[in-house]
Amino acid sequence: MLILYMKDLSNSSLDRKNILNNNVALQELYEVLDFSGVLFERKYRYTKQQIAYFFQVDIRTINRLLETYRDELDQSGHELFTGTKLKQFKDPLSQLKDINVLQLR
């Protein structure tokens, strides 16, 4: 069972990086939170819409945070897909019409 030591991560870039680099903790968080992304290129990926939905904020908040913390996020592995890579990512999702609902035909 995962026991989280609650730190104020808003003040420490190092603490945030330590969490992002702990694959065991991240895997347990995925399971506890039941917030599954899309496995793409052996990593779980999330859209901005999924993140906004999870945190119950407007997409503009996510965009603002991405801009504010761009350098730190890029160093931690954040990727923005464009072109061919975006098309490859979206192809398996073409069946999805809503962010969390599979549409059956």
N, CA, C and O atoms as a GROMACS GRO file, in nm:
protein
  420
    1MET      N    1   0.085  -0.118   0.000
    1MET     CA    2   0.000   0.000   0.000
    1MET      C    3   0.088   0.124   0.000
    1MET      O    4   0.190   0.129   0.069
    2LEU      N    5   0.050   0.219  -0.076
    2LEU     CA    6   0.125   0.342  -0.089
    2LEU      C    7   0.092   0.436   0.026
    2LEU      O    8  -0.025   0.466   0.051
    3ILE      N    9   0.193   0.483   0.094
    3ILE     CA   10   0.175   0.582   0.199
    3ILE      C   11   0.248   0.706   0.151
    3ILE      O   12   0.370   0.706   0.134
    4LEU      N   13   0.174   0.811   0.131
    4LEU     CA   14   0.233   0.934   0.080
    4LEU      C   15   0.274   1.025   0.195
    4LEU      O   16   0.196   1.050   0.287
    5TYR      N   17   0.395   1.072   0.188
    5TYR     CA   18   0.440   1.174   0.280
    5TYR      C   19   0.405   1.304   0.211
    5TYR      O   20   0.461   1.338   0.108
    6MET      N   21   0.312   1.376   0.269
    6MET     CA   22   0.262   1.496   0.204
    6MET      C   23   0.359   1.613   0.226
    6MET      O   24   0.380   1.660   0.338
    7LYS      N   25   0.416   1.657   0.117
    7LYS     CA   26   0.503   1.774   0.118
    7LYS      C   27   0.436   1.882   0.036
    7LYS      O   28   0.350   1.855  -0.047
    8ASP      N   29   0.476   2.004   0.061
    8ASP     CA   30   0.428   2.114  -0.021
    8ASP      C   31   0.516   2.118  -0.146
    8ASP      O   32   0.623   2.179  -0.146
    9LEU      N   33   0.469   2.054  -0.250
    9LEU     CA   34   0.549   2.043  -0.372
    9LEU      C   35   0.552   2.173  -0.452
    9LEU      O   36   0.628   2.185  -0.548
   10SER      N   37   0.470   2.269  -0.413
   10SER     CA   38   0.468   2.394  -0.488
   10SER      C   39   0.594   2.477  -0.466
   10SER      O   40   0.621   2.570  -0.542
   11ASN      N   41   0.671   2.443  -0.363
   11ASN     CA   42   0.791   2.522  -0.332
   11ASN      C   43   0.922   2.454  -0.370
   11ASN      O   44   1.028   2.516  -0.359
   12SER      N   45   0.918   2.329  -0.413
   12SER     CA   46   1.043   2.258  -0.435
   12SER      C   47   1.045   2.183  -0.568
   12SER      O   48   0.978   2.082  -0.585
   13SER      N   49   1.122   2.236  -0.660
   13SER     CA   50   1.140   2.170  -0.788
   13SER      C   51   1.207   2.034  -0.769
   13SER      O   52   1.172   1.938  -0.839
   14LEU      N   53   1.300   2.024  -0.677
   14LEU     CA   54   1.370   1.898  -0.651
   14LEU      C   55   1.274   1.791  -0.601
   14LEU      O   56   1.280   1.676  -0.646
   15ASP      N   57   1.185   1.825  -0.508
   15ASP     CA   58   1.088   1.728  -0.458
   15ASP      C   59   0.994   1.682  -0.570
   15ASP      O   60   0.959   1.564  -0.575
   16ARG      N   61   0.954   1.773  -0.657
   16ARG     CA   62   0.868   1.734  -0.770
   16ARG      C   63   0.941   1.637  -0.862
   16ARG      O   64   0.882   1.538  -0.906
   17LYS      N   65   1.068   1.664  -0.890
   17LYS     CA   66   1.146   1.576  -0.976
   17LYS      C   67   1.164   1.439  -0.912
   17LYS      O   68   1.158   1.337  -0.981
   18ASN      N   69   1.185   1.436  -0.782
   18ASN     CA   70   1.202   1.308  -0.714
   18ASN      C   71   1.078   1.220  -0.728
   18ASN      O   72   1.089   1.099  -0.745
   19ILE      N   73   0.962   1.280  -0.721
   19ILE     CA   74   0.838   1.203  -0.736
   19ILE      C   75   0.824   1.154  -0.880
   19ILE      O   76   0.789   1.038  -0.902
   20LEU      N   77   0.851   1.240  -0.975
   20LEU     CA   78   0.837   1.202  -1.116
   20LEU      C   79   0.936   1.094  -1.157
   20LEU      O   80   0.911   1.021  -1.253
   21ASN      N   81   1.046   1.083  -1.086
   21ASN     CA   82   1.146   0.982  -1.119
   21ASN      C   83   1.127   0.852  -1.042
   21ASN      O   84   1.206   0.759  -1.058
   22ASN      N   85   1.023   0.843  -0.960
   22ASN     CA   86   0.997   0.724  -0.881
   22ASN      C   87   0.887   0.642  -0.949
   22ASN      O   88   0.769   0.663  -0.924
   23ASN      N   89   0.928   0.550  -1.036
   23ASN     CA   90   0.831   0.473  -1.114
   23ASN      C   91   0.740   0.386  -1.029
   23ASN      O   92   0.623   0.367  -1.064
   24VAL      N   93   0.790   0.334  -0.918
   24VAL     CA   94   0.707   0.252  -0.830
   24VAL      C   95   0.596   0.336  -0.770
   24VAL      O   96   0.480   0.295  -0.769
   25ALA      N   97   0.631   0.453  -0.721
   25ALA     CA   98   0.530   0.542  -0.662
   25ALA      C   99   0.429   0.586  -0.767
   25ALA      O  100   0.309   0.590  -0.740
   26LEU      N  101   0.476   0.618  -0.886
   26LEU     CA  102   0.385   0.661  -0.992
   26LEU      C  103   0.287   0.550  -1.030
   26LEU      O  104   0.168   0.575  -1.049
   27GLN      N  105   0.337   0.426  -1.040
   27GLN     CA  106   0.248   0.315  -1.075
   27GLN      C  107   0.141   0.296  -0.968
   27GLN      O  108   0.024   0.272  -1.001
   28GLU      N  109   0.178   0.307  -0.842
   28GLU     CA  110   0.081   0.293  -0.734
   28GLU      C  111  -0.019   0.408  -0.736
   28GLU      O  112  -0.138   0.388  -0.708
   29LEU      N  113   0.028   0.528  -0.768
   29LEU     CA  114  -0.064   0.642  -0.778
   29LEU      C  115  -0.166   0.620  -0.889
   29LEU      O  116  -0.284   0.649  -0.870
   30TYR      N  117  -0.121   0.569  -1.004
   30TYR     CA  118  -0.215   0.541  -1.114
   30TYR      C  119  -0.326   0.449  -1.065
   30TYR      O  120  -0.444   0.471  -1.094
   31GLU      N  121  -0.288   0.346  -0.989
   31GLU     CA  122  -0.386   0.248  -0.941
   31GLU      C  123  -0.478   0.307  -0.834
   31GLU      O  124  -0.600   0.286  -0.839
   32VAL      N  125  -0.421   0.379  -0.740
   32VAL     CA  126  -0.501   0.436  -0.630
   32VAL      C  127  -0.598   0.542  -0.684
   32VAL      O  128  -0.714   0.546  -0.643
   33LEU      N  129  -0.551   0.626  -0.774
   33LEU     CA  130  -0.634   0.733  -0.826
   33LEU      C  131  -0.729   0.686  -0.935
   33LEU      O  132  -0.824   0.757  -0.969
   34ASP      N  133  -0.705   0.569  -0.988
   34ASP     CA  134  -0.786   0.517  -1.098
   34ASP      C  135  -0.797   0.621  -1.210
   34ASP      O  136  -0.906   0.651  -1.259
   35PHE      N  137  -0.683   0.673  -1.248
   35PHE     CA  138  -0.675   0.776  -1.351
   35PHE      C  139  -0.580   0.726  -1.458
   35PHE      O  140  -0.462   0.760  -1.459
   36SER      N  141  -0.634   0.648  -1.548
   36SER     CA  142  -0.548   0.586  -1.647
   36SER      C  143  -0.539   0.672  -1.772
   36SER      O  144  -0.638   0.725  -1.822
   37GLY      N  145  -0.418   0.684  -1.819
   37GLY     CA  146  -0.395   0.755  -1.943
   37GLY      C  147  -0.391   0.657  -2.058
   37GLY      O  148  -0.444   0.546  -2.048
   38VAL      N  149  -0.330   0.698  -2.165
   38VAL     CA  150  -0.315   0.615  -2.283
   38VAL      C  151  -0.170   0.570  -2.287
   38VAL      O  152  -0.078   0.652  -2.286
   39LEU      N  153  -0.149   0.439  -2.293
   39LEU     CA  154  -0.014   0.388  -2.303
   39LEU      C  155   0.033   0.408  -2.447
   39LEU      O  156  -0.021   0.347  -2.540
   40PHE      N  157   0.132   0.492  -2.464
   40PHE     CA  158   0.184   0.526  -2.596
   40PHE      C  159   0.335   0.536  -2.584
   40PHE      O  160   0.387   0.612  -2.502
   41GLU      N  161   0.405   0.459  -2.665
   41GLU     CA  162   0.551   0.454  -2.661
   41GLU      C  163   0.601   0.420  -2.520
   41GLU      O  164   0.695   0.480  -2.470
   42ARG      N  165   0.534   0.322  -2.459
   42ARG     CA  166   0.571   0.267  -2.328
   42ARG      C  167   0.560   0.365  -2.212
   42ARG      O  168   0.619   0.344  -2.106
   43LYS      N  169   0.483   0.472  -2.231
   43LYS     CA  170   0.458   0.569  -2.125
   43LYS      C  171   0.310   0.602  -2.123
   43LYS      O  172   0.244   0.600  -2.226
   44TYR      N  173   0.260   0.631  -2.004
   44TYR     CA  174   0.121   0.678  -1.997
   44TYR      C  175   0.118   0.824  -2.037
   44TYR      O  176   0.196   0.906  -1.988
   45ARG      N  177   0.027   0.857  -2.127
   45ARG     CA  178   0.014   0.993  -2.179
   45ARG      C  179  -0.125   1.044  -2.146
   45ARG      O  180  -0.221   0.968  -2.138
   46TYR      N  181  -0.135   1.174  -2.128
   46TYR     CA  182  -0.261   1.239  -2.094
   46TYR      C  183  -0.278   1.363  -2.181
   46TYR      O  184  -0.182   1.432  -2.212
   47THR      N  185  -0.401   1.389  -2.218
   47THR     CA  186  -0.430   1.512  -2.290
   47THR      C  187  -0.452   1.624  -2.189
   47THR      O  188  -0.476   1.598  -2.071
   48LYS      N  189  -0.443   1.746  -2.236
   48LYS     CA  190  -0.471   1.859  -2.147
   48LYS      C  191  -0.614   1.852  -2.096
   48LYS      O  192  -0.642   1.890  -1.982
   49GLN      N  193  -0.705   1.805  -2.180
   49GLN     CA  194  -0.845   1.794  -2.139
   49GLN      C  195  -0.860   1.693  -2.025
   49GLN      O  196  -0.938   1.715  -1.932
   50GLN      N  197  -0.786   1.581  -2.031
   50GLN     CA  198  -0.792   1.483  -1.924
   50GLN      C  199  -0.740   1.541  -1.793
   50GLN      O  200  -0.798   1.520  -1.686
   51ILE      N  201  -0.631   1.614  -1.801
   51ILE     CA  202  -0.572   1.673  -1.680
   51ILE      C  203  -0.667   1.777  -1.621
   51ILE      O  204  -0.687   1.780  -1.500
   52ALA      N  205  -0.725   1.860  -1.705
   52ALA     CA  206  -0.820   1.961  -1.657
   52ALA      C  207  -0.941   1.894  -1.591
   52ALA      O  208  -0.988   1.939  -1.487
   53TYR      N  209  -0.991   1.787  -1.651
   53TYR     CA  210  -1.104   1.714  -1.596
   53TYR      C  211  -1.068   1.655  -1.459
   53TYR      O  212  -1.146   1.664  -1.364
   54PHE      N  213  -0.950   1.594  -1.450
   54PHE     CA  214  -0.908   1.531  -1.325
   54PHE      C  215  -0.900   1.633  -1.211
   54PHE      O  216  -0.947   1.608  -1.100
   55PHE      N  217  -0.839   1.748  -1.240
   55PHE     CA  218  -0.822   1.850  -1.136
   55PHE      C  219  -0.942   1.945  -1.125
   55PHE      O  220  -0.944   2.034  -1.040
   56GLN      N  221  -1.041   1.923  -1.210
   56GLN     CA  222  -1.162   2.004  -1.211
   56GLN      C  223  -1.130   2.153  -1.224
   56GLN      O  224  -1.177   2.237  -1.147
   57VAL      N  225  -1.049   2.182  -1.325
   57VAL     CA  226  -1.014   2.320  -1.357
   57VAL      C  227  -1.040   2.343  -1.505
   57VAL      O  228  -1.059   2.248  -1.581
   58ASP      N  229  -1.042   2.467  -1.544
   58ASP     CA  230  -1.059   2.503  -1.684
   58ASP      C  231  -0.930   2.472  -1.760
   58ASP      O  232  -0.821   2.479  -1.705
   59ILE      N  233  -0.945   2.440  -1.886
   59ILE     CA  234  -0.830   2.410  -1.971
   59ILE      C  235  -0.732   2.528  -1.975
   59ILE      O  236  -0.612   2.508  -1.995
   60ARG      N  237  -0.782   2.649  -1.958
   60ARG     CA  238  -0.695   2.768  -1.957
   60ARG      C  239  -0.597   2.763  -1.840
   60ARG      O  240  -0.485   2.812  -1.851
   61THR      N  241  -0.639   2.705  -1.728
   61THR     CA  242  -0.549   2.690  -1.613
   61THR      C  243  -0.434   2.596  -1.649
   61THR      O  244  -0.319   2.624  -1.616
   62ILE      N  245  -0.466   2.487  -1.716
   62ILE     CA  246  -0.362   2.393  -1.758
   62ILE      C  247  -0.266   2.461  -1.855
   62ILE      O  248  -0.145   2.447  -1.842
   63ASN      N  249  -0.320   2.534  -1.951
   63ASN     CA  250  -0.234   2.606  -2.047
   63ASN      C  251  -0.143   2.706  -1.977
   63ASN      O  252  -0.025   2.718  -2.011
   64ARG      N  253  -0.198   2.778  -1.880
   64ARG     CA  254  -0.118   2.877  -1.807
   64ARG      C  255  -0.006   2.810  -1.727
   64ARG      O  256   0.107   2.858  -1.726
   65LEU      N  257  -0.037   2.698  -1.661
   65LEU     CA  258   0.065   2.626  -1.584
   65LEU      C  259   0.171   2.566  -1.675
   65LEU      O  260   0.289   2.564  -1.641
   66LEU      N  261   0.129   2.516  -1.790
   66LEU     CA  262   0.227   2.463  -1.885
   66LEU      C  263   0.323   2.572  -1.931
   66LEU      O  264   0.443   2.549  -1.946
   67GLU      N  265   0.270   2.690  -1.953
   67GLU     CA  266   0.355   2.802  -1.996
   67GLU      C  267   0.446   2.848  -1.881
   67GLU      O  268   0.566   2.870  -1.902
   68THR      N  269   0.391   2.863  -1.764
   68THR     CA  270   0.468   2.911  -1.648
   68THR      C  271   0.583   2.818  -1.612
   68THR      O  272   0.693   2.863  -1.580
   69TYR      N  273   0.557   2.686  -1.618
   69TYR     CA  274   0.655   2.587  -1.574
   69TYR      C  275   0.713   2.508  -1.691
   69TYR      O  276   0.758   2.395  -1.675
   70ARG      N  277   0.713   2.569  -1.809
   70ARG     CA  278   0.758   2.500  -1.931
   70ARG      C  279   0.896   2.437  -1.916
   70ARG      O  280   0.913   2.320  -1.948
   71ASP      N  281   0.995   2.511  -1.868
   71ASP     CA  282   1.131   2.458  -1.858
   71ASP      C  283   1.137   2.336  -1.766
   71ASP      O  284   1.195   2.234  -1.802
   72GLU      N  285   1.077   2.348  -1.649
   72GLU     CA  286   1.077   2.237  -1.554
   72GLU      C  287   1.003   2.116  -1.612
   72GLU      O  288   1.050   2.002  -1.598
   73LEU      N  289   0.889   2.139  -1.674
   73LEU     CA  290   0.812   2.029  -1.731
   73LEU      C  291   0.887   1.961  -1.845
   73LEU      O  292   0.887   1.838  -1.855
   74ASP      N  293   0.951   2.040  -1.930
   74ASP     CA  294   1.029   1.982  -2.040
   74ASP      C  295   1.144   1.897  -1.986
   74ASP      O  296   1.172   1.790  -2.041
   75GLN      N  297   1.209   1.943  -1.881
   75GLN     CA  298   1.317   1.866  -1.819
   75GLN      C  299   1.265   1.737  -1.756
   75GLN      O  300   1.339   1.640  -1.743
   76SER      N  301   1.140   1.736  -1.717
   76SER     CA  302   1.080   1.619  -1.653
   76SER      C  303   1.013   1.525  -1.753
   76SER      O  304   0.953   1.425  -1.713
   77GLY      N  305   1.023   1.556  -1.881
   77GLY     CA  306   0.972   1.465  -1.982
   77GLY      C  307   0.843   1.507  -2.050
   77GLY      O  308   0.788   1.431  -2.129
   78HIS      N  309   0.793   1.627  -2.021
   78HIS     CA  310   0.671   1.674  -2.089
   78HIS      C  311   0.698   1.683  -2.238
   78HIS      O  312   0.803   1.731  -2.281
   79GLU      N  313   0.602   1.635  -2.316
   79GLU     CA  314   0.615   1.640  -2.461
   79GLU      C  315   0.488   1.697  -2.521
   79GLU      O  316   0.378   1.668  -2.474
   80LEU      N  317   0.503   1.776  -2.623
   80LEU     CA  318   0.391   1.826  -2.701
   80LEU      C  319   0.398   1.757  -2.836
   80LEU      O  320   0.493   1.775  -2.911
   81PHE      N  321   0.296   1.678  -2.866
   81PHE     CA  322   0.295   1.605  -2.992
   81PHE      C  323   0.240   1.692  -3.103
   81PHE      O  324   0.138   1.760  -3.087
   82THR      N  325   0.309   1.689  -3.217
   82THR     CA  326   0.263   1.757  -3.337
   82THR      C  327   0.290   1.665  -3.455
   82THR      O  328   0.364   1.567  -3.443
   83GLY      N  329   0.232   1.698  -3.568
   83GLY     CA  330   0.260   1.626  -3.692
   83GLY      C  331   0.234   1.478  -3.684
   83GLY      O  332   0.130   1.434  -3.635
   84THR      N  333   0.330   1.399  -3.734
   84THR     CA  334   0.317   1.254  -3.743
   84THR      C  335   0.297   1.190  -3.606
   84THR      O  336   0.215   1.100  -3.590
   85LYS      N  337   0.371   1.237  -3.507
   85LYS     CA  338   0.360   1.178  -3.373
   85LYS      C  339   0.220   1.201  -3.315
   85LYS      O  340   0.164   1.113  -3.250
   86LEU      N  341   0.164   1.318  -3.337
   86LEU     CA  342   0.028   1.346  -3.290
   86LEU      C  343  -0.071   1.255  -3.362
   86LEU      O  344  -0.164   1.203  -3.300
   87LYS      N  345  -0.053   1.237  -3.490
   87LYS     CA  346  -0.143   1.149  -3.566
   87LYS      C  347  -0.135   1.006  -3.513
   87LYS      O  348  -0.238   0.940  -3.497
   88GLN      N  349  -0.015   0.957  -3.486
   88GLN     CA  350   0.003   0.823  -3.431
   88GLN      C  351  -0.065   0.810  -3.294
   88GLN      O  352  -0.127   0.708  -3.264
   89PHE      N  353  -0.054   0.912  -3.214
   89PHE     CA  354  -0.115   0.910  -3.081
   89PHE      C  355  -0.267   0.909  -3.092
   89PHE      O  356  -0.335   0.838  -3.018
   90LYS      N  357  -0.320   0.988  -3.183
   90LYS     CA  358  -0.465   1.003  -3.195
   90LYS      C  359  -0.532   0.884  -3.263
   90LYS      O  360  -0.649   0.857  -3.236
   91ASP      N  361  -0.463   0.814  -3.349
   91ASP     CA  362  -0.525   0.704  -3.423
   91ASP      C  363  -0.597   0.603  -3.335
   91ASP      O  364  -0.714   0.574  -3.362
   92PRO      N  365  -0.533   0.547  -3.230
   92PRO     CA  366  -0.606   0.451  -3.146
   92PRO      C  367  -0.723   0.515  -3.072
   92PRO      O  368  -0.813   0.445  -3.025
   93LEU      N  369  -0.722   0.645  -3.062
   93LEU     CA  370  -0.827   0.715  -2.989
   93LEU      C  371  -0.942   0.757  -3.079
   93LEU      O  372  -1.037   0.819  -3.033
   94SER      N  373  -0.934   0.724  -3.205
   94SER     CA  374  -1.036   0.772  -3.298
   94SER      C  375  -1.176   0.721  -3.263
   94SER      O  376  -1.275   0.780  -3.307
   95GLN      N  377  -1.185   0.614  -3.184
   95GLN     CA  378  -1.315   0.560  -3.143
   95GLN      C  379  -1.376   0.642  -3.029
   95GLN      O  380  -1.496   0.635  -3.005
   96LEU      N  381  -1.294   0.719  -2.961
   96LEU     CA  382  -1.343   0.793  -2.846
   96LEU      C  383  -1.405   0.925  -2.888
   96LEU      O  384  -1.342   1.002  -2.960
   97LYS      N  385  -1.526   0.950  -2.844
   97LYS     CA  386  -1.594   1.075  -2.877
   97LYS      C  387  -1.594   1.171  -2.760
   97LYS      O  388  -1.598   1.292  -2.778
   98ASP      N  389  -1.588   1.116  -2.639
   98ASP     CA  390  -1.586   1.196  -2.518
   98ASP      C  391  -1.460   1.159  -2.442
   98ASP      O  392  -1.405   1.051  -2.464
   99ILE      N  393  -1.414   1.244  -2.355
   99ILE     CA  394  -1.286   1.225  -2.289
   99ILE      C  395  -1.276   1.094  -2.210
   99ILE      O  396  -1.169   1.035  -2.204
  100ASN      N  397  -1.385   1.048  -2.150
  100ASN     CA  398  -1.380   0.930  -2.067
  100ASN      C  399  -1.482   0.824  -2.106
  100ASN      O  400  -1.501   0.727  -2.032
  101VAL      N  401  -1.545   0.839  -2.219
  101VAL     CA  402  -1.654   0.748  -2.255
  101VAL      C  403  -1.624   0.684  -2.390
  101VAL      O  404  -1.606   0.753  -2.490
  102LEU      N  405  -1.620   0.551  -2.391
  102LEU     CA  406  -1.601   0.478  -2.516
  102LEU      C  407  -1.734   0.471  -2.588
  102LEU      O  408  -1.835   0.431  -2.529
  103GLN      N  409  -1.736   0.508  -2.715
  103GLN     CA  410  -1.857   0.503  -2.794
  103GLN      C  411  -1.864   0.368  -2.865
  103GLN      O  412  -1.773   0.333  -2.940
  104LEU      N  413  -1.970   0.293  -2.840
  104LEU     CA  414  -1.989   0.166  -2.907
  104LEU      C  415  -2.078   0.185  -3.028
  104LEU      O  416  -2.176   0.259  -3.022
  105ARG      N  417  -2.045   0.119  -3.138
  105ARG     CA  418  -2.122   0.136  -3.261
  105ARG      C  419  -2.220   0.025  -3.278
  105ARG      O  420  -2.294   0.023  -3.377
   0.00000   0.00000   0.00000
